[in-house]
Structure formats: C-alpha cells, structure tokens
Amino acid sequence: EVSTVSMMDTLIRRDRFLRSPNLPYKMGCDMVGRVVQAGKGSTTYGISEGDRVCAVDFNLGGHSKYVVIPCYELIKVPQKVDSAQAVCLLRPYVTAYQCLHDAG
C-alpha cells in the first residue's frame, strides 16, 4: 500500500549509512501492506492472509510490489488507521520502544 523515503534510505543511497546493504538492494526501509500469502507458523503470531501489516527493516525493500518478511517482524495495522499515517508512525514507535525496553 505505502512506503516512505526516509533519512535511512537517503543515507544508504549515498553510501553514508553505518553499513552497506546486500546487493541487489531495493529501497524502502518501512512499509504498510496486506499479507498475500502467509507461511508456516504465521498463526503463532496472529498473522493471516488479508491482514494489513507494517514492518521496518534495513533490507526490507518496501518500494517493491511484493516483499517476503518473517511474521515475527510484522505489526498489525487496525483498519481505521490510514496507511500513510501508520507508515509515518512506525519508525518513531520502534525507536521509542527500543529506547524504553532495550536501553533501559
């Protein structure tokens, strides 16, 4: 459905990010979309075909038409939430969560 062009994307494109991506590289470090096909064990994470989900990852390839993402990296997006709003909230949410829970 949607993806962004984030600061991370621009730094990667300019080869100024902390690490170089695996090649070939598809841009788009965050995205919102629908699950087209759910793999084995997806029900363990409450993910099924047709769900609206979002994800953020260095090698995500969110600008692609289809991506393959492990279910444990997906976050369900409520139907009432606009896709553009959800993708813009994703990175700040993950950053805040990591600061609170991982950094102490």
Secondary structure, 3 states (H helix, E strand, C coil): CEECCCHHHHHHHCCCCCCCCCCCCCCCCEEEEECCCCCCCHHHHCCCCCCEEEEECCCCCCCCCCCCCCHHHCEECCCCCCHHHHHHHHHHHHHHHHHHHCCC
